[in-house]
Amino acid sequence: MTMPDGNTPGATFPDVLPIALEMAVPLHIGRLRHVDAARRMAEAADAATVIGSHGDDLQYGGKHCADAFNALARGLAIGAYQPGGITFAGMHWCTTIHEGCPQARPTAGKR
């Protein structure tokens, strides 16, 4: 049976993970805007611990699914602050446009 959203009942969270990350990562980027690099690195370590401990809950569902999702989104947001940003599952986040950036827009008059 297929649901109106195209998913099947019992579909795993990863089916909607890209959509959820498109919303959550920019929110975390904004929250981290005024956080210094040392604090971001500490948060990255915390996020890695949660993902390492509960990534299976994110993939298959479980009581720590929300914690793991937020840790993943937070970790990706932290990565966006690094030179060149971060790419995950075909999606790219960065806080500064850089060479080869998929978010860069062509400049008028340049082709």
N, C-alpha and C positions, 0 to 999 in steps of 0.2 A: 504494500500500500504506500502510495506517495502522498505526502502532505501538500497543501497549496504552495508552500514555500519551496517545494522541490525536494525536501528532505524526507527520509523515511523515518517512521517512529523508531526511537532508540538510536538514531544517528549520533555519532560521537561528536563531541565539541569541536574537534578540529575542522569539521565541515564549515563551521561559521567563524573559525578563528581569524582568518584574514579580515573579515568585516569588522569583528570586534576590535582587532588591533588597529584598524584604520581610525577608529574613534578614540581608543584608549591611549595610544602612544602619544599623540599630540597633547592630550590633557596632561600626561606626565611630563612631557617636555616643558610645558608652560609652568608646571609646579616647580620644576627644577631650575628655572631661569635664574633665580637669585641664590642658588646653592653653589658653594665653592667646589672646586675640583676635588679636594680631599674628601669632602662629605659625599660627593657623587660616587667616588671610588668605594667608600664604605658602604653606601647603599647598593652598589653593584655587587659587592661581596655578599651582602645579605640576600639580594635577589638570586644570586647563583646558588646559595645554600638552599633556598626554598625550592627553586626549580629542580635542583639535584635530588632533593628529598621527596618532592611531590609532583614531578613532571608527569608521572604515570596517571595521577589523578586528573591532570589537565588533558591528557590524551584520551583516557578511557572513562573519565567521570569518577568522582569520589569526593569525600568530604573536604578535601583541601584544594578542590578545583579552582575556586575563586582566588585563594591565596596564590596559587601557582600562576594563574592568569595575570594577576596584578604584578607579580614578580617578573614575569616575562615582559609585560608592557613597560614596567619601570626600567628593566635592564636594557630594552631596546631604546628607550628614551635617553638613558645615560649614554648609550653608544652613539646616539645622534649628536652628542656634544664632542665626539672625538673627530680629529681631522679626517675628512672623507665620509663622515656619517656612518650609517650602518644599513645593511641590506639583509632582509630576512624574508624567506618565502616569496621572493620576487618583489617585495615592497622595500622602499628606501626612505629613510628619515635622516635629515641632517639639519643643523642649525645655521649653517653657512653654505651658500652655494659654492661649489668647488669644481675643479676641472673634472670633466666627465660626469658631472652630477645629472642624474636623470630628471631632476626637478628644474634644471636650468631652462630658461625660455630664450629662444633666439632673439638677439638684439635687432631692432629695426635697422634695415639697411645691410645687415650681415646675413649671408646665406652660405 
